């Protein structure tokens, strides 16, 4: 990549992240919580904590802030910065911090929200133990975030419809897909005149990829002492397979 392209990418990322993080008095939004930021597994959240977090994500979707982060991640020059190079981990950590601060800034009741993480290692352990059979059954992180069966409400949800997002038609087939409309994806809106209010997902319960199991993740992390090789193993391994 030429230095001009690199400079343009850096400028775009710096400006957009700066807009998302800063306020008029130069203080970063979402930084007025006195408690330390401690990330916990989604499985460790109680019902009240889950509901508050999902509510905040829904508000972010309604106000268009969620879409800004989606655009940042897929914009061509930003994508070149974020993937397939040594900045992969650093770039995504910055994006997650910005997203967390954005959620915290939406309302005083969200000021101490911390992003949960998907504990896929516990999920794959349950799969290995035979206590569950697929990703839906093995972790609530997917179903609670608006999948076909929402474990918080205990009910199924979904529409049979196709979507048009960024001029791309995503077709829904009644026999194999559903446009899930549980919270918070019921707030989903792309660059459409009419918001979709749902996301298309397969009706087939997905299996955990081999790269998500403990043995594989261990090798991805500890096989190489060279940073960029380690980065590549993680990016092309568990990150890409679960994304």
Secondary structure as the mmCIF struct_conf table of DSSP 4:
data_model
#
loop_
_struct_conf.conf_type_id
_struct_conf.id
_struct_conf.beg_label_comp_id
_struct_conf.beg_label_asym_id
_struct_conf.beg_label_seq_id
_struct_conf.end_label_comp_id
_struct_conf.end_label_asym_id
_struct_conf.end_label_seq_id
HELX_RH_AL_P HELX_RH_AL_P1 UNK A 3 UNK A 21
TURN_TY1_P TURN_TY1_P1 UNK A 24 UNK A 25
BEND BEND1 UNK A 26 UNK A 26
HELX_LH_PP_P HELX_LH_PP_P1 UNK A 27 UNK A 28
TURN_TY1_P TURN_TY1_P2 UNK A 29 UNK A 30
BEND BEND2 UNK A 35 UNK A 35
STRN STRN1 UNK A 41 UNK A 41
HELX_RH_3T_P HELX_RH_3T_P1 UNK A 42 UNK A 44
HELX_RH_AL_P HELX_RH_AL_P2 UNK A 47 UNK A 63
TURN_TY1_P TURN_TY1_P3 UNK A 64 UNK A 64
HELX_RH_AL_P HELX_RH_AL_P3 UNK A 65 UNK A 74
BEND BEND3 UNK A 75 UNK A 75
HELX_RH_AL_P HELX_RH_AL_P4 UNK A 76 UNK A 82
BEND BEND4 UNK A 83 UNK A 85
TURN_TY1_P TURN_TY1_P4 UNK A 86 UNK A 87
HELX_RH_AL_P HELX_RH_AL_P5 UNK A 88 UNK A 105
TURN_TY1_P TURN_TY1_P5 UNK A 106 UNK A 106
HELX_RH_3T_P HELX_RH_3T_P2 UNK A 108 UNK A 110
TURN_TY1_P TURN_TY1_P6 UNK A 111 UNK A 112
STRN STRN2 UNK A 117 UNK A 117
HELX_RH_AL_P HELX_RH_AL_P6 UNK A 120 UNK A 129
TURN_TY1_P TURN_TY1_P7 UNK A 130 UNK A 130
BEND BEND5 UNK A 131 UNK A 131
BEND BEND6 UNK A 134 UNK A 134
HELX_RH_AL_P HELX_RH_AL_P7 UNK A 135 UNK A 138
HELX_RH_AL_P HELX_RH_AL_P8 UNK A 140 UNK A 143
TURN_TY1_P TURN_TY1_P8 UNK A 144 UNK A 146
BEND BEND7 UNK A 148 UNK A 148
STRN STRN3 UNK A 149 UNK A 150
TURN_TY1_P TURN_TY1_P9 UNK A 151 UNK A 154
STRN STRN4 UNK A 155 UNK A 156
STRN STRN5 UNK A 159 UNK A 159
STRN STRN6 UNK A 163 UNK A 165
TURN_TY1_P TURN_TY1_P10 UNK A 166 UNK A 167
STRN STRN7 UNK A 168 UNK A 170
TURN_TY1_P TURN_TY1_P11 UNK A 174 UNK A 176
STRN STRN8 UNK A 177 UNK A 180
TURN_TY1_P TURN_TY1_P12 UNK A 183 UNK A 184
HELX_RH_3T_P HELX_RH_3T_P3 UNK A 185 UNK A 187
BEND BEND8 UNK A 191 UNK A 191
BEND BEND9 UNK A 193 UNK A 194
BEND BEND10 UNK A 198 UNK A 198
STRN STRN9 UNK A 199 UNK A 202
BEND BEND11 UNK A 203 UNK A 204
HELX_LH_PP_P HELX_LH_PP_P2 UNK A 205 UNK A 209
HELX_RH_3T_P HELX_RH_3T_P4 UNK A 210 UNK A 212
BEND BEND12 UNK A 213 UNK A 213
HELX_RH_AL_P HELX_RH_AL_P9 UNK A 214 UNK A 222
BEND BEND13 UNK A 223 UNK A 223
BEND BEND14 UNK A 225 UNK A 226
HELX_RH_AL_P HELX_RH_AL_P10 UNK A 227 UNK A 234
HELX_RH_PI_P HELX_RH_PI_P1 UNK A 235 UNK A 239
HELX_RH_AL_P HELX_RH_AL_P11 UNK A 240 UNK A 242
#
